């Protein structure tokens, strides 16, 4: 009995050590307000010219939108508990299309973080700006990528980006380790039947119209869209015929984001907007859909506030409900 207890204790300690050894986040902590410089360089194509990362559907200065919507007494959504906590909060969704191409062909689920957010934020209470992202190892773990070659290539893709941020903006690098285990189910995944009676483009167009309307009716914002099929085959002239369709939507529930990011956890903005991917393999009759659960936010950000945790649970449940209302079959 004693040997069994010792074995169980050892296993638990090893598992805990593995959790805490895993990188969760990487931020540069930089003196002062670098918002204008950051926006000018990143939106001005300096990042793409230097290392091949492109920005799509940027949402700079979300903090201003919060103030207008929730901090103005004349606004119908005015928050009586409004406090201006942020000088800056910006979402910059980006991807390195050439670097991610081969990975998408063998591990398409990594699109749950493609594009990903290179977040910038500054609290009003301190004179530091933060620029950072989720650790790529954690992105891989959440999306369930196990292919060793893909994992190494994906992690390597971020090294030039991290060097560019440090060389351009300076500051000290702060790397956070996981303090909680990832949930057992890190992804929500679905399947949709594909109508092959007509052109696949007609099926996609009709589906997208219903998808956007369904989420917008529940007060979600379509915060981004990326069509990898056309990007590779038309823009970059790279082979991508393994898929008949491959696109990613960015989703945002604005009030949820305000209550989380403006009320104590702007760093959690690294997860925003939520990336939901859709792909149809060549000649397949099934469209595969996936998105990281917001339960992963709780683990990676080590969120303890019961109200914020309840918010993430509510959003997970609501998104699944909307997808089922569109005819999705949820993968258990």
N, C-alpha and C positions, 0 to 999 in steps of 0.2 A: 504493500500500500504506500509506504514511504517513497519507494523508488518511482511509483506512478505519479505521486504528487510532485516529486522533484523533476520528473520528465515534463509534466504539464507546465510547471513553473518556468523551466528552461525554454520550452516552446513559446510561451507567452512573452518572455523577456526578449527572445530573438525577434519575434514578430514586432514587438514594440520598438526595438532598436531599428528595425528596417523602416518602420513608419517614420520615426523621428529623424532618420538619416536622409530621407527623401526631400529634395528641394521642392518648395512650394511656389515661391515668388522671387523675382529679382527686380530691385529698384535701384536707381541712382538717386541719392539724396543730394540736392544741389542748392547752394545758398542763393537766396533772392527769388524774385519772380521772373522766370524765364519764358513765360507764356507767349509773348510776342515773338521772341526769337525762335521758339520751338515751332509755332504755327507757320512762320515765314519759311523756315528751312524744310519742314516736312511737307507742307502744302506746295512749296515752291520747287518740288522735284529734286531737291538736293539728296535725299535719301535714296531715291531710285537711281540717280546718276552715279552715286558712290558705290552702292552694294546691291542694287537690283530689287529692292523692296518697294512695292507700289502701294499707295493709299487709295482706299475706295470708300465712298460714302462717309467722309469724315464728319464728325459732330463736335466741332470745337466749341468751347465755352458753354457746355451744358449748364453750368452754374448760373449763367445769365438767364437761361430759360426757366430754371427753377425759381429764380427771384421774380420773374415776370408772372409766372403762373401761380405760384404759391405764396409769394411775398407781397403782392400788390393787393391792398384791401378792396380794390375795385374788381378784382378777378373773381369770377364765380367759383373758382377752386381755391380761394385764399385759405391758407392754413393759419388759424389763430395762434398757433404755437411756432409760427415762422421765426427762424433765426438765420441770419446770413453767416453760414459757417465756412463757406468756400470762396476764395478769390478766383479759383480756376478749377475746372474739371472738363477734360476733353477726351473724347473717344476717337481714336485713329485706327480704324480697321485696315489691316495691311496683309499682304502676302508676297512671297517671292515665287512667282508663277513657274519659272524655269526650274527652281530648286525643288518645288513640291510636285512637279509633273509625274515623275516615276513613282513617287510614294502613293499618289492618288490611284495609280493603276493597280497597285497590289494591296494597299491599305486605305480604301476610300473613306473609312470612318474617321480618319484624321481631319476630315472636312468639318467635324464638330468644332474645330478651332481654326478653320481657314475660311475667311480671314480671321486673324486674331487681333486683339486690341493692344496697341502700344499706348498705354494710359499716361496722361499727365494730370496731376492735380496739385493744388496748393491750398492748405488750410489758412483761414484768416488769422488764426491764433499763433501762427509761427511764420518765420521768414525763410522757409525752405520750399522748393518745388521738388516733386517726385515724378520720375519717368520710369515706367517699368511694365513688366508682363508676367504672366504665369510661366513658371519654369516649364520648358518643353517636355521634360521627363514626366511631369504631372499631366500635361495635355495628353501625352501618349497613354499614360495609365488610365486616365478617365475614359478616353475613347476606345480603349481595349486593343491598341496596336501591339502585337507581339512579335512581328517580323523583325528580326535582329538588324538586318540591313537597313530597313526603313527607319527603325528607331535611331540608329547611329547617324543616318543622313539627316534626319529631322533635327536632332540635337545640334549637329554641326552647322545647320543652316542659321542658327541663332547667334553663333559666335561673332560673325562680322557685324551683325546688328548691335550686339552688346558693346563691341569695341567702338563702333561709330557713335553710340550714345555717350560713352565715356570720353572719347576724344573730342566730341563736339560740345558737350555741356559740362563735363567734369563731374565733380562731386564724389561722394563716397558710395561704394556699392554695398547694398544691404540685401543679403540673401536669407530668406525665411525658410525654415524647415517645417514639414508637416507636423502638427501637434495633435491631429485627430486622424484616425483611419478613414480612408474613403468609404463611402457607403457601399453595401453589397451590390446594389444596382447603381452604376454611375451614369448610365445612358437610358433614355427613353427611345425605343425603336419601334417602327411601324412598317406595315406593308400595305400597299394599295394595288388593286388589280388594274392592269393597263389595257385600255381598249385599243386593239390593233386593227379595228375595222376601217379606220381612216388613217390619215397622216399622223405620225407621232407628235408633230408640232401642234396639231389641232388639239390633241388630248392634253398636252402640256399647257397650252394657252387657256383652255377651259378650266383645268384644275387650278391654275394659278389665280384666275379670277375668283374662284370660289374660296380658295385659301386666304387670299388677302382680305376679302370681304368678311369672312368668318372671324378673323383675328381683329380686324378693325372694329367690328361690331361689339367686341369685348374690351375695347379701349386699349388695344395693343397698337404700337406704331411699327410699321414696316420700315426698319431703320437701315436696311441695306439689302443689296441683291448682287449676286455674283454668278455669272453663267460660265462655268469652266469649259463646257463643251465648245462654245463659240470662241472663248478666249484662246484655247489651244489650236483648234482647227482653222479658225478664220484669222485671228490676230497674229498668233505666233507661228502658225503653220507647223505645228507639232502633232504627231499622231495621237489620237484619242478615241479611235473607233471601237475600243472595248465597251464604250458606253453610247447608248442612243440619246441619253440626256444626263446632265450632271449640273446641278445648280444649288446655290446656298442662299437662304434668306437670313437677314438679321432681324431679330425681334426685340422689342423693348416695351415693357409695361411701365409707363412714365411715373405714375404715382408710387409704384413699388421702388423704382430706382431712386426717386427723391427721398423716400423714407429710409432707404438704406445708405445711399451715398452722401446725402446732405446731413444726415443725422448720425455722424460718428464713424462711418466706414467708407470713405471715398476710395480707399485702396481696393475695395471689392469691385470697383469699376473695371478691373482687368477682365472680368467675365462678360462685360457688356460690349455690344448687344449680343444676345444669345444667338449662336449660329445653328441653324437647322438645315441639314443637307438632304438632298434628294438625288437619287440616281437610278437609272434604268440600264441594266446591262444589255448589250447588243442582242436583239431579238427576244428579250425576256418579256414575260407577261406580268411582271411584278415590279413596282417602283419601291425602292428601299428608302426609308426615312429615318434619320436619327438626330438626337440633340442631347448634349449633356444635361443631366438633371440639376436643378438648382440645389438639391441636397449636397451636391459636390461643393457648392459655394461655402456651405456651412463648415465642411471639413477643411478645405484649403485655407479659408480665411479665419478659421478657428473662432467662428461666431458663437457667442454665449447667450446673447440677449434672446429670451423666449419669444418676444414679439417679432423680432427679425426672423427667427427660425420659422415661426408660424407663417410669416409672409412667404418664405421660400416654399413651404409645403403647399400653401394655397396656390401658388403659381404653377408648380409641378402638376397638381391635380387638375387645374383649369386647362392647361395646355393639352394634357392627355384627353380631357373631355372634348375639347374643340376638335382635335384630330379624329376622334372616334365619330363625332357628328358629321365629319366629311367622308366617312366610310372607311377609315383606317382600321386595320387589325393590329392591335398592340401585341408585340412580342413579349411574352412573359419571361 
